[in-house]
Amino acid sequence: MKILLPDRSCRDAGPDPVTVDELLHDLGFDPVEVIVSRNGTLVSEDAVVGNNDEVRIIRIAHGG
């Protein structure tokens, strides 16, 4: 699995399937502060990613 981080760096992870929530926790991201896409489609925290997926973690910008 290829992981694209908010700072535009990439990481490779093993092929074992995990939920988005588990992946975010392992990488140290708060699920409230990011959205995640799998192969170009937004997915929820309970979606399963793995194998040949491309996962993009996008930081949510908010303010006033």
CHARMM internal coordinates of N, CA and C (Angstrom, degrees):
IC EDIT
DIST 1 N 1 CA 1.4483
DIST 1 CA 1 C 1.5239
ANGL 1 N 1 CA 1 C 108.02
DIST 1 C 2 N 1.3059
ANGL 1 CA 1 C 2 N 115.31
DIHE 1 N 1 CA 1 C 2 N 134.77
DIST 2 N 2 CA 1.4698
ANGL 1 C 2 N 2 CA 121.85
DIHE 1 CA 1 C 2 N 2 CA 177.76
DIST 2 CA 2 C 1.5279
ANGL 2 N 2 CA 2 C 107.52
DIHE 1 C 2 N 2 CA 2 C -100.98
DIST 2 C 3 N 1.3399
ANGL 2 CA 2 C 3 N 116.04
DIHE 2 N 2 CA 2 C 3 N 128.93
DIST 3 N 3 CA 1.4558
ANGL 2 C 3 N 3 CA 121.50
DIHE 2 CA 2 C 3 N 3 CA -178.81
DIST 3 CA 3 C 1.5176
ANGL 3 N 3 CA 3 C 108.85
DIHE 2 C 3 N 3 CA 3 C -115.80
DIST 3 C 4 N 1.3395
ANGL 3 CA 3 C 4 N 116.30
DIHE 3 N 3 CA 3 C 4 N 122.91
DIST 4 N 4 CA 1.4619
ANGL 3 C 4 N 4 CA 122.43
DIHE 3 CA 3 C 4 N 4 CA 176.79
DIST 4 CA 4 C 1.5217
ANGL 4 N 4 CA 4 C 107.54
DIHE 3 C 4 N 4 CA 4 C -101.57
DIST 4 C 5 N 1.3240
ANGL 4 CA 4 C 5 N 116.05
DIHE 4 N 4 CA 4 C 5 N 117.72
DIST 5 N 5 CA 1.4622
ANGL 4 C 5 N 5 CA 122.23
DIHE 4 CA 4 C 5 N 5 CA -175.39
DIST 5 CA 5 C 1.5287
ANGL 5 N 5 CA 5 C 111.35
DIHE 4 C 5 N 5 CA 5 C -89.57
DIST 5 C 6 N 1.3423
ANGL 5 CA 5 C 6 N 117.17
DIHE 5 N 5 CA 5 C 6 N 162.50
DIST 6 N 6 CA 1.4672
ANGL 5 C 6 N 6 CA 120.38
DIHE 5 CA 5 C 6 N 6 CA -179.24
DIST 6 CA 6 C 1.5293
ANGL 6 N 6 CA 6 C 114.23
DIHE 5 C 6 N 6 CA 6 C -57.97
DIST 6 C 7 N 1.3297
ANGL 6 CA 6 C 7 N 118.13
DIHE 6 N 6 CA 6 C 7 N -27.77
DIST 7 N 7 CA 1.4625
ANGL 6 C 7 N 7 CA 120.02
DIHE 6 CA 6 C 7 N 7 CA 179.54
DIST 7 CA 7 C 1.5374
ANGL 7 N 7 CA 7 C 111.99
DIHE 6 C 7 N 7 CA 7 C -84.71
DIST 7 C 8 N 1.3285
ANGL 7 CA 7 C 8 N 116.36
DIHE 7 N 7 CA 7 C 8 N 11.62
DIST 8 N 8 CA 1.4696
ANGL 7 C 8 N 8 CA 125.44
DIHE 7 CA 7 C 8 N 8 CA 177.40
DIST 8 CA 8 C 1.5200
ANGL 8 N 8 CA 8 C 113.90
DIHE 7 C 8 N 8 CA 8 C 74.29
DIST 8 C 9 N 1.3377
ANGL 8 CA 8 C 9 N 117.39
DIHE 8 N 8 CA 8 C 9 N 7.73
DIST 9 N 9 CA 1.4607
ANGL 8 C 9 N 9 CA 119.70
DIHE 8 CA 8 C 9 N 9 CA 174.45
DIST 9 CA 9 C 1.5327
ANGL 9 N 9 CA 9 C 108.26
DIHE 8 C 9 N 9 CA 9 C -84.53
DIST 9 C 10 N 1.3306
ANGL 9 CA 9 C 10 N 115.13
DIHE 9 N 9 CA 9 C 10 N 163.79
DIST 10 N 10 CA 1.4612
ANGL 9 C 10 N 10 CA 121.38
DIHE 9 CA 9 C 10 N 10 CA -178.72
DIST 10 CA 10 C 1.5164
ANGL 10 N 10 CA 10 C 110.29
DIHE 9 C 10 N 10 CA 10 C -120.71
DIST 10 C 11 N 1.3037
ANGL 10 CA 10 C 11 N 115.08
DIHE 10 N 10 CA 10 C 11 N 148.65
DIST 11 N 11 CA 1.4584
ANGL 10 C 11 N 11 CA 122.01
DIHE 10 CA 10 C 11 N 11 CA 172.99
DIST 11 CA 11 C 1.5145
ANGL 11 N 11 CA 11 C 108.07
DIHE 10 C 11 N 11 CA 11 C -134.18
DIST 11 C 12 N 1.2965
ANGL 11 CA 11 C 12 N 115.41
DIHE 11 N 11 CA 11 C 12 N 148.33
DIST 12 N 12 CA 1.4532
ANGL 11 C 12 N 12 CA 120.46
DIHE 11 CA 11 C 12 N 12 CA 172.49
DIST 12 CA 12 C 1.5144
ANGL 12 N 12 CA 12 C 107.79
DIHE 11 C 12 N 12 CA 12 C -105.35
DIST 12 C 13 N 1.3134
ANGL 12 CA 12 C 13 N 116.26
DIHE 12 N 12 CA 12 C 13 N 136.87
DIST 13 N 13 CA 1.4551
ANGL 12 C 13 N 13 CA 121.64
DIHE 12 CA 12 C 13 N 13 CA 177.53
DIST 13 CA 13 C 1.5205
ANGL 13 N 13 CA 13 C 108.06
DIHE 12 C 13 N 13 CA 13 C -121.32
DIST 13 C 14 N 1.2876
ANGL 13 CA 13 C 14 N 115.49
DIHE 13 N 13 CA 13 C 14 N 162.55
DIST 14 N 14 CA 1.4550
ANGL 13 C 14 N 14 CA 120.29
DIHE 13 CA 13 C 14 N 14 CA -179.18
DIST 14 CA 14 C 1.5161
ANGL 14 N 14 CA 14 C 112.51
DIHE 13 C 14 N 14 CA 14 C -63.06
DIST 14 C 15 N 1.3111
ANGL 14 CA 14 C 15 N 116.32
DIHE 14 N 14 CA 14 C 15 N 167.80
DIST 15 N 15 CA 1.4647
ANGL 14 C 15 N 15 CA 120.58
DIHE 14 CA 14 C 15 N 15 CA -176.84
DIST 15 CA 15 C 1.5315
ANGL 15 N 15 CA 15 C 113.99
DIHE 14 C 15 N 15 CA 15 C -78.87
DIST 15 C 16 N 1.3298
ANGL 15 CA 15 C 16 N 116.99
DIHE 15 N 15 CA 15 C 16 N -7.40
DIST 16 N 16 CA 1.4626
ANGL 15 C 16 N 16 CA 119.14
DIHE 15 CA 15 C 16 N 16 CA -176.88
DIST 16 CA 16 C 1.5233
ANGL 16 N 16 CA 16 C 110.95
DIHE 15 C 16 N 16 CA 16 C -64.65
DIST 16 C 17 N 1.3281
ANGL 16 CA 16 C 17 N 117.37
DIHE 16 N 16 CA 16 C 17 N 132.07
DIST 17 N 17 CA 1.4654
ANGL 16 C 17 N 17 CA 120.54
DIHE 16 CA 16 C 17 N 17 CA 179.46
DIST 17 CA 17 C 1.5267
ANGL 17 N 17 CA 17 C 111.49
DIHE 16 C 17 N 17 CA 17 C -68.11
DIST 17 C 18 N 1.3262
ANGL 17 CA 17 C 18 N 115.93
DIHE 17 N 17 CA 17 C 18 N 139.20
DIST 18 N 18 CA 1.4646
ANGL 17 C 18 N 18 CA 123.26
DIHE 17 CA 17 C 18 N 18 CA 175.14
DIST 18 CA 18 C 1.5228
ANGL 18 N 18 CA 18 C 107.46
DIHE 17 C 18 N 18 CA 18 C -141.24
DIST 18 C 19 N 1.3194
ANGL 18 CA 18 C 19 N 116.27
DIHE 18 N 18 CA 18 C 19 N 161.05
DIST 19 N 19 CA 1.4603
ANGL 18 C 19 N 19 CA 118.74
DIHE 18 CA 18 C 19 N 19 CA 174.37
DIST 19 CA 19 C 1.5260
ANGL 19 N 19 CA 19 C 108.81
DIHE 18 C 19 N 19 CA 19 C -78.99
DIST 19 C 20 N 1.3090
ANGL 19 CA 19 C 20 N 116.00
DIHE 19 N 19 CA 19 C 20 N 158.74
DIST 20 N 20 CA 1.4630
ANGL 19 C 20 N 20 CA 120.83
DIHE 19 CA 19 C 20 N 20 CA 176.91
DIST 20 CA 20 C 1.5185
ANGL 20 N 20 CA 20 C 109.63
DIHE 19 C 20 N 20 CA 20 C -59.27
DIST 20 C 21 N 1.3260
ANGL 20 CA 20 C 21 N 117.31
DIHE 20 N 20 CA 20 C 21 N -40.04
DIST 21 N 21 CA 1.4667
ANGL 20 C 21 N 21 CA 121.21
DIHE 20 CA 20 C 21 N 21 CA 179.42
DIST 21 CA 21 C 1.5267
ANGL 21 N 21 CA 21 C 110.76
DIHE 20 C 21 N 21 CA 21 C -59.72
DIST 21 C 22 N 1.3248
ANGL 21 CA 21 C 22 N 117.92
DIHE 21 N 21 CA 21 C 22 N -45.24
DIST 22 N 22 CA 1.4684
ANGL 21 C 22 N 22 CA 121.49
DIHE 21 CA 21 C 22 N 22 CA 178.54
DIST 22 CA 22 C 1.5293
ANGL 22 N 22 CA 22 C 111.14
DIHE 21 C 22 N 22 CA 22 C -63.51
DIST 22 C 23 N 1.3163
ANGL 22 CA 22 C 23 N 115.93
DIHE 22 N 22 CA 22 C 23 N -42.28
DIST 23 N 23 CA 1.4640
ANGL 22 C 23 N 23 CA 120.23
DIHE 22 CA 22 C 23 N 23 CA 179.59
DIST 23 CA 23 C 1.5240
ANGL 23 N 23 CA 23 C 110.86
DIHE 22 C 23 N 23 CA 23 C -61.81
DIST 23 C 24 N 1.3310
ANGL 23 CA 23 C 24 N 117.16
DIHE 23 N 23 CA 23 C 24 N -46.62
DIST 24 N 24 CA 1.4613
ANGL 23 C 24 N 24 CA 120.53
DIHE 23 CA 23 C 24 N 24 CA 179.77
DIST 24 CA 24 C 1.5187
ANGL 24 N 24 CA 24 C 110.87
DIHE 23 C 24 N 24 CA 24 C -61.55
DIST 24 C 25 N 1.3139
ANGL 24 CA 24 C 25 N 116.34
DIHE 24 N 24 CA 24 C 25 N -42.25
DIST 25 N 25 CA 1.4713
ANGL 24 C 25 N 25 CA 120.23
DIHE 24 CA 24 C 25 N 25 CA 178.68
DIST 25 CA 25 C 1.5271
ANGL 25 N 25 CA 25 C 110.54
DIHE 24 C 25 N 25 CA 25 C -61.56
DIST 25 C 26 N 1.3318
ANGL 25 CA 25 C 26 N 116.90
DIHE 25 N 25 CA 25 C 26 N -46.02
DIST 26 N 26 CA 1.4662
ANGL 25 C 26 N 26 CA 121.25
DIHE 25 CA 25 C 26 N 26 CA -179.66
DIST 26 CA 26 C 1.5283
ANGL 26 N 26 CA 26 C 111.99
DIHE 25 C 26 N 26 CA 26 C -61.52
DIST 26 C 27 N 1.3432
ANGL 26 CA 26 C 27 N 116.98
DIHE 26 N 26 CA 26 C 27 N -33.16
DIST 27 N 27 CA 1.4628
ANGL 26 C 27 N 27 CA 121.35
DIHE 26 CA 26 C 27 N 27 CA -178.85
DIST 27 CA 27 C 1.5304
ANGL 27 N 27 CA 27 C 112.81
DIHE 26 C 27 N 27 CA 27 C -88.91
DIST 27 C 28 N 1.3422
ANGL 27 CA 27 C 28 N 117.24
DIHE 27 N 27 CA 27 C 28 N -5.76
DIST 28 N 28 CA 1.4592
ANGL 27 C 28 N 28 CA 120.74
DIHE 27 CA 27 C 28 N 28 CA 177.78
DIST 28 CA 28 C 1.5141
ANGL 28 N 28 CA 28 C 114.93
DIHE 27 C 28 N 28 CA 28 C 84.10
DIST 28 C 29 N 1.3303
ANGL 28 CA 28 C 29 N 117.53
DIHE 28 N 28 CA 28 C 29 N 24.49
DIST 29 N 29 CA 1.4666
ANGL 28 C 29 N 29 CA 121.15
DIHE 28 CA 28 C 29 N 29 CA 178.67
DIST 29 CA 29 C 1.5180
ANGL 29 N 29 CA 29 C 110.28
DIHE 28 C 29 N 29 CA 29 C -101.74
DIST 29 C 30 N 1.3359
ANGL 29 CA 29 C 30 N 115.88
DIHE 29 N 29 CA 29 C 30 N 142.53
DIST 30 N 30 CA 1.4578
ANGL 29 C 30 N 30 CA 122.41
DIHE 29 CA 29 C 30 N 30 CA 173.95
DIST 30 CA 30 C 1.5288
ANGL 30 N 30 CA 30 C 106.98
DIHE 29 C 30 N 30 CA 30 C -85.77
DIST 30 C 31 N 1.3279
ANGL 30 CA 30 C 31 N 119.09
DIHE 30 N 30 CA 30 C 31 N 121.35
DIST 31 N 31 CA 1.4664
ANGL 30 C 31 N 31 CA 121.27
DIHE 30 CA 30 C 31 N 31 CA -178.18
DIST 31 CA 31 C 1.5298
ANGL 31 N 31 CA 31 C 113.93
DIHE 30 C 31 N 31 CA 31 C -58.34
DIST 31 C 32 N 1.3216
ANGL 31 CA 31 C 32 N 118.18
DIHE 31 N 31 CA 31 C 32 N -20.79
DIST 32 N 32 CA 1.4615
ANGL 31 C 32 N 32 CA 121.76
DIHE 31 CA 31 C 32 N 32 CA 178.92
DIST 32 CA 32 C 1.5277
ANGL 32 N 32 CA 32 C 111.18
DIHE 31 C 32 N 32 CA 32 C -73.51
DIST 32 C 33 N 1.3184
ANGL 32 CA 32 C 33 N 117.38
DIHE 32 N 32 CA 32 C 33 N -22.76
DIST 33 N 33 CA 1.4633
ANGL 32 C 33 N 33 CA 121.74
DIHE 32 CA 32 C 33 N 33 CA -174.51
DIST 33 CA 33 C 1.5284
ANGL 33 N 33 CA 33 C 114.50
DIHE 32 C 33 N 33 CA 33 C -98.68
DIST 33 C 34 N 1.3329
ANGL 33 CA 33 C 34 N 117.94
DIHE 33 N 33 CA 33 C 34 N -2.69
DIST 34 N 34 CA 1.4659
ANGL 33 C 34 N 34 CA 120.49
DIHE 33 CA 33 C 34 N 34 CA -176.54
DIST 34 CA 34 C 1.5230
ANGL 34 N 34 CA 34 C 111.04
DIHE 33 C 34 N 34 CA 34 C -138.21
DIST 34 C 35 N 1.3324
ANGL 34 CA 34 C 35 N 115.65
DIHE 34 N 34 CA 34 C 35 N 160.64
DIST 35 N 35 CA 1.4548
ANGL 34 C 35 N 35 CA 122.37
DIHE 34 CA 34 C 35 N 35 CA 166.21
DIST 35 CA 35 C 1.5214
ANGL 35 N 35 CA 35 C 106.57
DIHE 34 C 35 N 35 CA 35 C -120.42
DIST 35 C 36 N 1.3108
ANGL 35 CA 35 C 36 N 116.61
DIHE 35 N 35 CA 35 C 36 N 158.71
DIST 36 N 36 CA 1.4564
ANGL 35 C 36 N 36 CA 121.07
DIHE 35 CA 35 C 36 N 36 CA -173.93
DIST 36 CA 36 C 1.5171
ANGL 36 N 36 CA 36 C 109.93
DIHE 35 C 36 N 36 CA 36 C -131.23
DIST 36 C 37 N 1.3392
ANGL 36 CA 36 C 37 N 115.84
DIHE 36 N 36 CA 36 C 37 N 135.89
DIST 37 N 37 CA 1.4581
ANGL 36 C 37 N 37 CA 119.94
DIHE 36 CA 36 C 37 N 37 CA 172.75
DIST 37 CA 37 C 1.5189
ANGL 37 N 37 CA 37 C 109.25
DIHE 36 C 37 N 37 CA 37 C -117.57
DIST 37 C 38 N 1.3366
ANGL 37 CA 37 C 38 N 115.42
DIHE 37 N 37 CA 37 C 38 N 145.45
DIST 38 N 38 CA 1.4573
ANGL 37 C 38 N 38 CA 122.71
DIHE 37 CA 37 C 38 N 38 CA 175.86
DIST 38 CA 38 C 1.5214
ANGL 38 N 38 CA 38 C 106.59
DIHE 37 C 38 N 38 CA 38 C -118.34
DIST 38 C 39 N 1.3267
ANGL 38 CA 38 C 39 N 115.86
DIHE 38 N 38 CA 38 C 39 N 116.35
DIST 39 N 39 CA 1.4609
ANGL 38 C 39 N 39 CA 121.76
DIHE 38 CA 38 C 39 N 39 CA -179.48
DIST 39 CA 39 C 1.5329
ANGL 39 N 39 CA 39 C 112.07
DIHE 38 C 39 N 39 CA 39 C 53.44
DIST 39 C 40 N 1.3442
ANGL 39 CA 39 C 40 N 115.42
DIHE 39 N 39 CA 39 C 40 N 38.51
DIST 40 N 40 CA 1.4584
ANGL 39 C 40 N 40 CA 121.26
DIHE 39 CA 39 C 40 N 40 CA 174.59
DIST 40 CA 40 C 1.5125
ANGL 40 N 40 CA 40 C 115.75
DIHE 39 C 40 N 40 CA 40 C 89.21
DIST 40 C 41 N 1.3371
ANGL 40 CA 40 C 41 N 118.63
DIHE 40 N 40 CA 40 C 41 N 0.45
DIST 41 N 41 CA 1.4533
ANGL 40 C 41 N 41 CA 122.18
DIHE 40 CA 40 C 41 N 41 CA -179.41
DIST 41 CA 41 C 1.5261
ANGL 41 N 41 CA 41 C 109.37
DIHE 40 C 41 N 41 CA 41 C -118.66
DIST 41 C 42 N 1.3472
ANGL 41 CA 41 C 42 N 116.76
DIHE 41 N 41 CA 41 C 42 N 130.69
DIST 42 N 42 CA 1.4586
ANGL 41 C 42 N 42 CA 120.24
DIHE 41 CA 41 C 42 N 42 CA 178.54
DIST 42 CA 42 C 1.5247
ANGL 42 N 42 CA 42 C 110.03
DIHE 41 C 42 N 42 CA 42 C -62.26
DIST 42 C 43 N 1.3347
ANGL 42 CA 42 C 43 N 115.86
DIHE 42 N 42 CA 42 C 43 N 138.73
DIST 43 N 43 CA 1.4599
ANGL 42 C 43 N 43 CA 121.21
DIHE 42 CA 42 C 43 N 43 CA -179.51
DIST 43 CA 43 C 1.5266
ANGL 43 N 43 CA 43 C 109.92
DIHE 42 C 43 N 43 CA 43 C -130.51
DIST 43 C 44 N 1.3229
ANGL 43 CA 43 C 44 N 115.70
DIHE 43 N 43 CA 43 C 44 N 158.70
DIST 44 N 44 CA 1.4649
ANGL 43 C 44 N 44 CA 121.14
DIHE 43 CA 43 C 44 N 44 CA 179.15
DIST 44 CA 44 C 1.5202
ANGL 44 N 44 CA 44 C 110.08
DIHE 43 C 44 N 44 CA 44 C -86.76
DIST 44 C 45 N 1.3270
ANGL 44 CA 44 C 45 N 114.96
DIHE 44 N 44 CA 44 C 45 N 173.27
DIST 45 N 45 CA 1.4658
ANGL 44 C 45 N 45 CA 120.83
DIHE 44 CA 44 C 45 N 45 CA -177.21
DIST 45 CA 45 C 1.5221
ANGL 45 N 45 CA 45 C 113.01
DIHE 44 C 45 N 45 CA 45 C -66.53
DIST 45 C 46 N 1.3358
ANGL 45 CA 45 C 46 N 118.03
DIHE 45 N 45 CA 45 C 46 N -22.38
DIST 46 N 46 CA 1.4619
ANGL 45 C 46 N 46 CA 119.90
DIHE 45 CA 45 C 46 N 46 CA -179.58
DIST 46 CA 46 C 1.5274
ANGL 46 N 46 CA 46 C 113.11
DIHE 45 C 46 N 46 CA 46 C -92.49
DIST 46 C 47 N 1.3407
ANGL 46 CA 46 C 47 N 117.53
DIHE 46 N 46 CA 46 C 47 N 1.40
DIST 47 N 47 CA 1.4677
ANGL 46 C 47 N 47 CA 121.40
DIHE 46 CA 46 C 47 N 47 CA 176.86
DIST 47 CA 47 C 1.5227
ANGL 47 N 47 CA 47 C 109.58
DIHE 46 C 47 N 47 CA 47 C -68.18
DIST 47 C 48 N 1.3171
ANGL 47 CA 47 C 48 N 116.27
DIHE 47 N 47 CA 47 C 48 N 148.25
DIST 48 N 48 CA 1.4612
ANGL 47 C 48 N 48 CA 121.84
DIHE 47 CA 47 C 48 N 48 CA 179.65
DIST 48 CA 48 C 1.5213
ANGL 48 N 48 CA 48 C 109.15
DIHE 47 C 48 N 48 CA 48 C -100.13
DIST 48 C 49 N 1.3346
ANGL 48 CA 48 C 49 N 115.80
DIHE 48 N 48 CA 48 C 49 N 131.97
DIST 49 N 49 CA 1.4691
ANGL 48 C 49 N 49 CA 121.88
DIHE 48 CA 48 C 49 N 49 CA 177.86
DIST 49 CA 49 C 1.5251
ANGL 49 N 49 CA 49 C 108.42
DIHE 48 C 49 N 49 CA 49 C -124.27
DIST 49 C 50 N 1.3192
ANGL 49 CA 49 C 50 N 115.32
DIHE 49 N 49 CA 49 C 50 N 156.30
DIST 50 N 50 CA 1.4618
ANGL 49 C 50 N 50 CA 119.85
DIHE 49 CA 49 C 50 N 50 CA 179.34
DIST 50 CA 50 C 1.5074
ANGL 50 N 50 CA 50 C 110.79
DIHE 49 C 50 N 50 CA 50 C 163.76
DIST 50 C 51 N 1.3116
ANGL 50 CA 50 C 51 N 115.98
DIHE 50 N 50 CA 50 C 51 N -166.83
DIST 51 N 51 CA 1.4575
ANGL 50 C 51 N 51 CA 124.01
DIHE 50 CA 50 C 51 N 51 CA 178.17
DIST 51 CA 51 C 1.5182
ANGL 51 N 51 CA 51 C 111.99
DIHE 50 C 51 N 51 CA 51 C 50.04
DIST 51 C 52 N 1.3140
ANGL 51 CA 51 C 52 N 118.12
DIHE 51 N 51 CA 51 C 52 N -119.47
DIST 52 N 52 CA 1.4638
ANGL 51 C 52 N 52 CA 122.39
DIHE 51 CA 51 C 52 N 52 CA -174.90
DIST 52 CA 52 C 1.5248
ANGL 52 N 52 CA 52 C 112.88
DIHE 51 C 52 N 52 CA 52 C -98.40
DIST 52 C 53 N 1.3243
ANGL 52 CA 52 C 53 N 117.80
DIHE 52 N 52 CA 52 C 53 N 20.65
DIST 53 N 53 CA 1.4620
ANGL 52 C 53 N 53 CA 121.03
DIHE 52 CA 52 C 53 N 53 CA -179.27
DIST 53 CA 53 C 1.5249
ANGL 53 N 53 CA 53 C 111.03
DIHE 52 C 53 N 53 CA 53 C -70.51
DIST 53 C 54 N 1.3430
ANGL 53 CA 53 C 54 N 114.44
DIHE 53 N 53 CA 53 C 54 N 148.39
DIST 54 N 54 CA 1.4581
ANGL 53 C 54 N 54 CA 121.10
DIHE 53 CA 53 C 54 N 54 CA 168.89
DIST 54 CA 54 C 1.5202
ANGL 54 N 54 CA 54 C 106.06
DIHE 53 C 54 N 54 CA 54 C -107.54
DIST 54 C 55 N 1.3219
ANGL 54 CA 54 C 55 N 115.82
DIHE 54 N 54 CA 54 C 55 N 116.75
DIST 55 N 55 CA 1.4603
ANGL 54 C 55 N 55 CA 122.09
DIHE 54 CA 54 C 55 N 55 CA -176.77
DIST 55 CA 55 C 1.5138
ANGL 55 N 55 CA 55 C 108.67
DIHE 54 C 55 N 55 CA 55 C -109.41
DIST 55 C 56 N 1.3328
ANGL 55 CA 55 C 56 N 116.15
DIHE 55 N 55 CA 55 C 56 N 126.74
DIST 56 N 56 CA 1.4695
ANGL 55 C 56 N 56 CA 121.24
DIHE 55 CA 55 C 56 N 56 CA 178.58
DIST 56 CA 56 C 1.5281
ANGL 56 N 56 CA 56 C 108.31
DIHE 55 C 56 N 56 CA 56 C -114.71
DIST 56 C 57 N 1.3253
ANGL 56 CA 56 C 57 N 115.66
DIHE 56 N 56 CA 56 C 57 N 127.06
DIST 57 N 57 CA 1.4541
ANGL 56 C 57 N 57 CA 121.89
DIHE 56 CA 56 C 57 N 57 CA 177.01
DIST 57 CA 57 C 1.5250
ANGL 57 N 57 CA 57 C 107.27
DIHE 56 C 57 N 57 CA 57 C -103.50
DIST 57 C 58 N 1.3276
ANGL 57 CA 57 C 58 N 115.43
DIHE 57 N 57 CA 57 C 58 N 122.33
DIST 58 N 58 CA 1.4679
ANGL 57 C 58 N 58 CA 121.40
DIHE 57 CA 57 C 58 N 58 CA -174.28
DIST 58 CA 58 C 1.5202
ANGL 58 N 58 CA 58 C 108.46
DIHE 57 C 58 N 58 CA 58 C -118.37
DIST 58 C 59 N 1.3206
ANGL 58 CA 58 C 59 N 115.63
DIHE 58 N 58 CA 58 C 59 N 121.26
DIST 59 N 59 CA 1.4689
ANGL 58 C 59 N 59 CA 120.26
DIHE 58 CA 58 C 59 N 59 CA 179.60
DIST 59 CA 59 C 1.5254
ANGL 59 N 59 CA 59 C 108.75
DIHE 58 C 59 N 59 CA 59 C -74.34
DIST 59 C 60 N 1.3272
ANGL 59 CA 59 C 60 N 116.29
DIHE 59 N 59 CA 59 C 60 N 135.36
DIST 60 N 60 CA 1.4552
ANGL 59 C 60 N 60 CA 122.34
DIHE 59 CA 59 C 60 N 60 CA 178.85
DIST 60 CA 60 C 1.5130
ANGL 60 N 60 CA 60 C 108.53
DIHE 59 C 60 N 60 CA 60 C -84.36
DIST 60 C 61 N 1.3144
ANGL 60 CA 60 C 61 N 116.26
DIHE 60 N 60 CA 60 C 61 N 125.77
DIST 61 N 61 CA 1.4802
ANGL 60 C 61 N 61 CA 121.12
DIHE 60 CA 60 C 61 N 61 CA 176.34
DIST 61 CA 61 C 1.5210
ANGL 61 N 61 CA 61 C 107.91
DIHE 60 C 61 N 61 CA 61 C -94.05
DIST 61 C 62 N 1.3088
ANGL 61 CA 61 C 62 N 115.15
DIHE 61 N 61 CA 61 C 62 N 128.78
DIST 62 N 62 CA 1.4658
ANGL 61 C 62 N 62 CA 118.84
DIHE 61 CA 61 C 62 N 62 CA 177.82
DIST 62 CA 62 C 1.5198
ANGL 62 N 62 CA 62 C 108.74
DIHE 61 C 62 N 62 CA 62 C -143.87
DIST 62 C 63 N 1.2637
ANGL 62 CA 62 C 63 N 114.04
DIHE 62 N 62 CA 62 C 63 N 156.00
DIST 63 N 63 CA 1.4551
ANGL 62 C 63 N 63 CA 119.43
DIHE 62 CA 62 C 63 N 63 CA -179.00
DIST 63 CA 63 C 1.5108
ANGL 63 N 63 CA 63 C 109.66
DIHE 62 C 63 N 63 CA 63 C 171.40
DIST 63 C 64 N 1.2969
ANGL 63 CA 63 C 64 N 115.48
DIHE 63 N 63 CA 63 C 64 N -167.09
DIST 64 N 64 CA 1.4532
ANGL 63 C 64 N 64 CA 116.73
DIHE 63 CA 63 C 64 N 64 CA -176.98
DIST 64 CA 64 C 1.4858
ANGL 64 N 64 CA 64 C 112.91
DIHE 63 C 64 N 64 CA 64 C -140.19
END
COOR INIT
IC SEED 1 N 1 CA 1 C
IC BUILD
